[in-house]
Amino acid sequence: MSERRLDKKGRWRNKTIAFRVSSEENEQINRYVEVSGLTKQEFLISNMLNKKINVVGNPRVHKALKKYMQTIYKELKRINDCSEIDDEFKEFMKYVFQIYERMEK
């Protein structure tokens, strides 16, 4: 069994919250988590409590950003018309670009 640890504010995290998602939703969540540099738990808690998610640049985040920027680039080269981009992908592109923009500053 793993060692019990307190969170950053000295609280025990002993409650479990579980929910079901589709495969597509799971992939989407995992993409956002990977680019954020947070653990899935930290990302979901911050997101659900409407806290600002601060991405700290590190090699793992840089690698994820590079990977998804290449994916976005390939998708943009493939399409002929902006109407071919689904809303989910548009939101993810916006998220990735915002992170990249903040890291450049």
Backbone as a chain_set.jsonl record, in Angstrom:
{"seq": "MSERRLDKKGRWRNKTIAFRVSSEENEQINRYVEVSGLTKQEFLISNMLNKKINVVGNPRVHKALKKYMQTIYKELKRINDCSEIDDEFKEFMKYVFQIYERMEK", "coords": {"N": [[0.832, -1.182, 0.0], [0.457, 2.278, -0.71], [2.19, 5.117, 0.692], [0.561, 7.386, 2.877], [-0.134, 10.749, 2.092], [-0.194, 14.279, 2.63], [-1.989, 16.951, 0.997], [-1.02, 20.009, -0.74], [-2.041, 21.934, 0.931], [-2.12, 20.772, 3.378], [-4.121, 18.869, 3.772], [-5.858, 15.749, 4.066], [-6.384, 13.614, 1.381], [-8.79, 11.668, 1.024], [-11.127, 10.892, -0.134], [-12.896, 9.412, -2.821], [-13.733, 10.063, -6.133], [-15.508, 8.995, -8.861], [-16.212, 8.547, -12.338], [-17.772, 7.802, -15.469], [-16.529, 7.879, -18.805], [-16.563, 8.333, -22.382], [-14.557, 6.659, -24.904], [-13.55, 8.567, -26.662], [-13.868, 10.925, -25.162], [-12.127, 10.322, -23.081], [-9.654, 10.247, -24.436], [-9.522, 12.923, -25.21], [-9.448, 14.25, -22.718], [-7.026, 13.199, -21.768], [-5.226, 14.345, -23.604], [-5.386, 17.095, -22.957], [-4.483, 16.974, -20.309], [-1.87, 16.002, -20.664], [-0.612, 18.114, -22.04], [-0.84, 20.099, -20.149], [0.955, 19.482, -18.134], [0.384, 18.705, -15.609], [-0.688, 16.278, -13.119], [-3.258, 13.883, -13.813], [-5.168, 13.895, -11.802], [-4.656, 16.378, -10.454], [-5.178, 18.13, -12.592], [-7.927, 17.612, -13.186], [-9.171, 18.274, -10.734], [-8.48, 21.014, -10.492], [-9.724, 22.0, -12.785], [-12.429, 21.335, -12.35], [-13.021, 22.828, -10.086], [-12.879, 25.333, -11.042], [-10.393, 26.618, -10.997], [-7.499, 28.477, -11.892], [-5.332, 27.076, -14.24], [-2.021, 26.657, -14.033], [0.537, 26.273, -16.174], [3.621, 24.839, -15.992], [6.582, 25.176, -17.574], [8.446, 22.452, -18.655], [10.636, 19.749, -19.631], [8.893, 17.598, -20.283], [6.397, 18.815, -20.774], [7.134, 20.466, -22.881], [7.775, 18.546, -24.833], [5.247, 17.352, -25.193], [3.799, 19.564, -26.138], [5.152, 20.033, -28.545], [4.564, 17.665, -29.916], [1.732, 17.855, -30.185], [1.504, 20.263, -31.556], [2.592, 19.531, -33.993], [0.638, 17.689, -34.767], [-1.566, 19.392, -35.028], [-0.615, 21.047, -37.084], [-0.439, 19.176, -39.224], [-3.153, 18.537, -39.483], [-4.229, 21.023, -40.198], [-2.981, 21.381, -42.665], [-4.228, 19.371, -44.079], [-6.937, 20.025, -44.328], [-9.419, 21.718, -46.346], [-11.195, 23.689, -45.93], [-12.282, 25.816, -43.313], [-14.607, 24.995, -42.083], [-14.434, 22.308, -41.924], [-13.147, 21.626, -39.623], [-13.73, 20.284, -36.494], [-15.53, 21.384, -33.533], [-14.433, 20.506, -31.113], [-11.737, 20.008, -31.76], [-10.984, 22.604, -32.475], [-11.169, 23.926, -30.005], [-9.175, 22.57, -28.6], [-6.913, 23.285, -30.099], [-6.854, 26.023, -29.586], [-6.325, 25.975, -26.838], [-3.751, 24.76, -26.775], [-2.27, 26.66, -28.252], [-2.512, 28.898, -26.58], [-1.071, 28.049, -24.327], [1.462, 27.719, -25.472], [1.954, 30.337, -26.279], [2.111, 31.665, -23.802], [4.368, 30.422, -22.768], [6.327, 31.41, -24.398], [6.662, 33.994, -23.57]], "CA": [[0.0, 0.0, 0.0], [1.27, 3.486, -0.792], [2.264, 5.963, 1.878], [-0.414, 8.472, 2.888], [0.487, 12.068, 2.048], [-1.072, 15.445, 2.665], [-1.869, 17.792, -0.192], [-0.231, 21.226, -0.517], [-2.642, 22.723, 2.01], [-2.114, 19.979, 4.604], [-5.364, 18.102, 3.897], [-5.852, 14.362, 3.596], [-7.273, 13.352, 0.245], [-9.226, 10.296, 1.244], [-12.401, 10.68, -0.822], [-12.748, 9.017, -4.209], [-14.813, 10.427, -7.046], [-15.322, 8.26, -10.117], [-17.255, 8.733, -13.327], [-17.501, 7.134, -16.738], [-16.405, 8.71, -20.003], [-16.393, 7.56, -23.609], [-13.163, 6.564, -25.36], [-13.193, 9.854, -27.242], [-13.713, 11.878, -24.066], [-10.908, 9.951, -22.371], [-8.524, 10.718, -25.245], [-9.504, 14.381, -25.142], [-8.967, 14.6, -21.376], [-5.601, 12.854, -21.695], [-4.474, 15.349, -24.366], [-5.322, 18.315, -22.153], [-3.634, 16.687, -19.154], [-0.484, 15.875, -21.123], [-0.102, 19.436, -22.388], [-0.827, 20.94, -18.956], [2.089, 19.154, -17.279], [-0.125, 18.301, -14.302], [-1.222, 14.922, -13.064], [-4.672, 13.889, -14.184], [-5.909, 14.293, -10.606], [-4.507, 17.823, -10.275], [-5.858, 18.803, -13.694], [-9.378, 17.498, -13.029], [-9.581, 19.051, -9.562], [-8.389, 22.435, -10.835], [-10.736, 22.297, -13.784], [-13.773, 21.238, -11.761], [-13.198, 23.894, -9.104], [-12.671, 26.587, -11.777], [-9.135, 27.254, -10.631], [-6.621, 28.717, -13.027], [-4.322, 26.035, -14.399], [-0.724, 27.235, -14.384], [1.416, 25.302, -16.805], [5.031, 25.116, -15.749], [7.36, 24.583, -18.655], [9.475, 21.475, -18.349], [10.849, 18.945, -20.839], [7.713, 16.78, -20.598], [5.397, 19.71, -21.373], [7.673, 20.884, -24.183], [7.622, 17.404, -25.743], [3.821, 17.213, -25.496], [3.426, 20.687, -26.997], [5.719, 19.791, -29.874], [3.777, 16.581, -30.515], [0.402, 18.326, -30.577], [1.656, 21.296, -32.584], [2.759, 18.793, -35.248], [-0.683, 17.145, -35.093], [-2.374, 20.522, -35.482], [-0.073, 21.443, -38.377], [-0.871, 18.184, -40.216], [-4.6, 18.68, -39.674], [-4.466, 22.26, -40.946], [-2.555, 21.145, -44.052], [-5.151, 18.43, -44.685], [-8.272, 20.578, -44.586], [-9.598, 22.686, -47.426], [-12.113, 24.723, -45.48], [-12.345, 25.858, -41.849], [-15.808, 24.309, -41.607], [-14.102, 20.897, -41.754], [-12.575, 21.433, -38.292], [-14.792, 20.166, -35.499], [-15.416, 22.309, -32.412], [-13.533, 19.92, -30.116], [-10.371, 20.245, -32.215], [-10.754, 24.047, -32.391], [-10.928, 24.244, -28.597], [-7.868, 22.045, -28.224], [-5.914, 24.136, -30.752], [-6.827, 27.27, -28.831], [-5.666, 25.659, -25.568], [-2.329, 24.54, -27.051], [-1.677, 27.93, -28.661], [-2.424, 29.753, -25.399], [0.054, 27.567, -23.521], [2.685, 28.033, -26.209], [2.121, 31.789, -26.24], [2.557, 32.025, -22.443], [5.72, 29.935, -22.563], [7.225, 32.253, -25.185], [6.85, 35.301, -22.88]], "C": [[0.879, 1.249, 0.0], [1.165, 4.307, 0.496], [1.247, 7.095, 1.772], [0.314, 9.804, 2.932], [-0.575, 13.148, 2.104], [-0.938, 16.208, 1.358], [-1.11, 19.069, 0.177], [-0.765, 22.087, 0.616], [-2.778, 21.92, 3.303], [-3.384, 19.166, 4.827], [-5.144, 16.676, 3.433], [-6.806, 14.246, 2.424], [-7.698, 11.901, 0.331], [-10.583, 9.99, 0.617], [-12.13, 10.356, -2.284], [-13.977, 9.454, -4.985], [-14.527, 9.716, -8.357], [-16.493, 8.551, -11.048], [-16.821, 8.081, -14.62], [-17.427, 8.158, -17.861], [-16.285, 7.788, -21.212], [-14.904, 7.5, -23.962], [-12.687, 7.901, -25.909], [-12.981, 10.906, -26.16], [-12.436, 11.598, -23.284], [-9.67, 10.435, -23.114], [-8.392, 12.231, -25.167], [-8.973, 14.848, -23.787], [-7.471, 14.343, -21.282], [-4.734, 13.844, -22.466], [-4.295, 16.624, -23.546], [-4.399, 18.124, -20.953], [-2.168, 16.67, -19.563], [0.133, 17.242, -21.398], [-0.005, 20.334, -21.152], [0.393, 20.694, -18.083], [1.681, 18.746, -15.877], [-0.456, 16.82, -14.312], [-2.69, 15.005, -13.448], [-5.525, 14.353, -13.002], [-5.844, 15.804, -10.405], [-5.27, 18.598, -11.347], [-7.374, 18.785, -13.498], [-9.887, 18.302, -11.836], [-9.571, 20.537, -9.887], [-9.49, 22.847, -11.798], [-12.138, 22.309, -13.176], [-14.048, 22.355, -10.761], [-12.951, 25.28, -9.708], [-11.443, 27.351, -11.319], [-8.306, 27.433, -11.892], [-5.554, 27.632, -13.065], [-3.045, 26.701, -14.88], [0.174, 26.143, -14.928], [2.852, 25.736, -16.558], [5.829, 24.401, -16.824], [8.428, 23.643, -18.127], [9.641, 20.606, -19.597], [9.636, 18.109, -21.255], [6.632, 17.613, -21.283], [5.857, 20.143, -22.76], [7.492, 19.779, -25.216], [6.162, 17.226, -26.156], [3.356, 18.338, -26.415], [3.921, 20.479, -28.42], [4.9, 18.739, -30.617], [2.423, 17.091, -31.012], [0.462, 19.47, -31.578], [1.847, 20.637, -33.949], [1.428, 18.201, -35.711], [-1.584, 18.24, -35.66], [-1.928, 20.965, -36.874], [-0.526, 20.49, -39.488], [-2.355, 18.313, -40.512], [-4.913, 19.928, -40.485], [-4.039, 22.134, -42.404], [-3.574, 20.279, -44.793], [-6.464, 19.09, -45.104], [-8.261, 21.58, -45.731], [-10.392, 23.895, -46.967], [-12.199, 24.667, -43.958], [-13.571, 25.135, -41.288], [-15.557, 22.815, -41.406], [-13.519, 20.604, -40.374], [-13.712, 21.354, -37.286], [-14.495, 21.063, -34.293], [-14.446, 21.81, -31.343], [-12.075, 20.198, -30.48], [-10.028, 21.731, -32.152], [-10.419, 24.457, -30.962], [-9.557, 23.764, -28.156], [-6.751, 22.871, -28.843], [-5.75, 25.439, -29.972], [-6.066, 27.084, -27.517], [-4.157, 25.507, -25.761], [-1.647, 25.852, -27.418], [-1.534, 28.888, -27.48], [-1.25, 29.344, -24.52], [1.358, 27.953, -24.188], [2.993, 29.529, -26.133], [2.646, 32.238, -24.87], [3.992, 31.568, -22.193], [6.738, 30.788, -23.304], [7.557, 33.556, -24.482], [7.896, 35.209, -21.809]], "O": [[1.929, 1.269, 0.641], [0.205, 4.205, 1.261], [1.087, 7.695, 0.709], [1.258, 9.981, 3.701], [-1.711, 12.946, 1.676], [0.091, 16.13, 0.687], [-0.611, 19.189, 1.297], [-0.026, 22.881, 1.197], [-3.476, 22.344, 4.223], [-3.691, 18.811, 5.965], [-4.351, 16.418, 2.527], [-7.931, 14.742, 2.489], [-7.046, 11.015, -0.221], [-11.125, 8.907, 0.836], [-11.249, 10.946, -2.91], [-15.111, 9.246, -4.554], [-13.428, 9.823, -8.901], [-17.619, 8.772, -10.602], [-15.634, 7.836, -14.836], [-18.149, 9.155, -17.875], [-15.948, 6.612, -21.079], [-14.094, 8.216, -23.375], [-11.558, 8.319, -25.654], [-12.032, 11.687, -26.226], [-11.742, 12.527, -22.872], [-8.744, 10.969, -22.504], [-7.285, 12.76, -25.07], [-8.135, 15.748, -23.726], [-6.729, 15.181, -20.769], [-3.624, 14.155, -22.034], [-3.193, 17.164, -23.453], [-3.621, 19.018, -20.619], [-1.323, 17.256, -18.886], [1.279, 17.493, -21.026], [0.829, 21.239, -21.115], [0.829, 21.594, -17.365], [2.54, 18.468, -15.039], [-0.501, 16.184, -15.365], [-3.291, 16.079, -13.409], [-6.482, 15.108, -13.175], [-6.877, 16.443, -10.205], [-5.928, 19.596, -11.053], [-8.032, 19.817, -13.628], [-10.933, 18.944, -11.927], [-10.536, 21.245, -9.596], [-10.106, 23.902, -11.648], [-12.936, 23.201, -13.465], [-15.193, 22.782, -10.608], [-12.83, 26.271, -8.987], [-11.45, 28.581, -11.261], [-8.398, 26.645, -12.833], [-4.948, 27.31, -12.043], [-2.987, 27.24, -15.986], [0.526, 25.201, -14.218], [3.241, 26.86, -16.876], [5.759, 23.18, -16.965], [9.215, 24.006, -17.253], [8.85, 20.726, -20.532], [9.382, 17.933, -22.447], [6.023, 17.168, -22.257], [5.065, 20.18, -23.701], [7.099, 20.049, -26.351], [5.87, 16.978, -27.326], [2.607, 18.099, -27.362], [3.192, 20.721, -29.383], [4.583, 18.902, -31.795], [2.019, 16.79, -32.135], [-0.46, 19.626, -32.379], [1.325, 21.126, -34.951], [1.122, 18.21, -36.903], [-2.279, 18.031, -36.654], [-2.759, 21.227, -37.743], [-0.944, 20.931, -40.559], [-2.771, 18.209, -41.667], [-5.772, 19.895, -41.366], [-4.668, 22.719, -43.286], [-3.761, 20.436, -46.0], [-7.033, 18.736, -46.137], [-7.242, 22.198, -46.038], [-10.282, 24.982, -47.534], [-12.189, 23.581, -43.378], [-13.562, 24.71, -40.133], [-16.371, 22.128, -40.79], [-13.409, 19.438, -39.994], [-14.559, 22.246, -37.226], [-13.349, 21.45, -34.065], [-13.723, 22.601, -30.738], [-11.275, 20.576, -29.624], [-8.899, 22.086, -31.812], [-9.497, 25.24, -30.733], [-8.854, 24.463, -27.426], [-5.743, 23.134, -28.187], [-4.631, 25.894, -29.734], [-5.262, 27.933, -27.133], [-3.373, 26.066, -24.994], [-0.547, 26.126, -26.937], [-0.543, 29.612, -27.388], [-0.515, 30.199, -24.025], [2.265, 28.464, -23.53], [4.142, 29.931, -25.947], [3.526, 33.096, -24.793], [4.747, 32.24, -21.491], [7.892, 30.88, -22.884], [8.594, 34.164, -24.747], [8.18, 36.2, -21.136]]}, "num_chains": 1, "name": "protein.A"}
